Every structure is written in structure tokens, then in C-alpha cells.
Amino acid sequence: MKTTLEIPDAIFRRAKAKAAEQNIPLRRFVSDAVAEKLEMKSPGREKTRMALAGKLRHLHRETARISTLIEREFERIEPEEWT
């Protein structure tokens, strides 16, 4: 996808120079940098996820019960009926 970004001149020059050092196009350098930034885990995000997951702890028994029921039903189905 094509897009237009406003990048401060000093950062643009540094990025362009770094891309040239690595012998890659600027667009690839920027794409890689954005992808790398997206992969980083933020501490606040992890805490939020754990807080939400912790609130679902009470569902563990119910999930195990449902999984057992599903396994029992699949044991009753003949293999040729799976498709």
C-alpha cells in the first residue's frame, strides 16, 4: 500500500543514510522499522491482558467440562462420519 508520511527532516536523513548503509531501499527500511516496533511488547499492554485473563479464572472448570463433553461425543462418532 502506498501512503504519505510526514517525517522530520533530521529523522528522514538519518533513516535514508542507514538504509543506504544496509543497501536496502528506504521503503524497506521504514517497513522493517514499523514491523519491529509493532512486535515490541509494551508493559502496560501485558498488565492489561493479565488483568483481563485473571478475571476469567473462574471459567477454567467450565472449559474443562465442555472439553470433556466434546471428547466424549467425538469418541461416539465413527471415523467415516467425520467428513
Summary of the structure (lengths in Angstrom):
residues: 83
radius of gyration: 25.0
end to end distance: 39.8
largest distance: 67.8
contacts: 137
relative contact order: 0.05
helix: 75%
strand: 0%
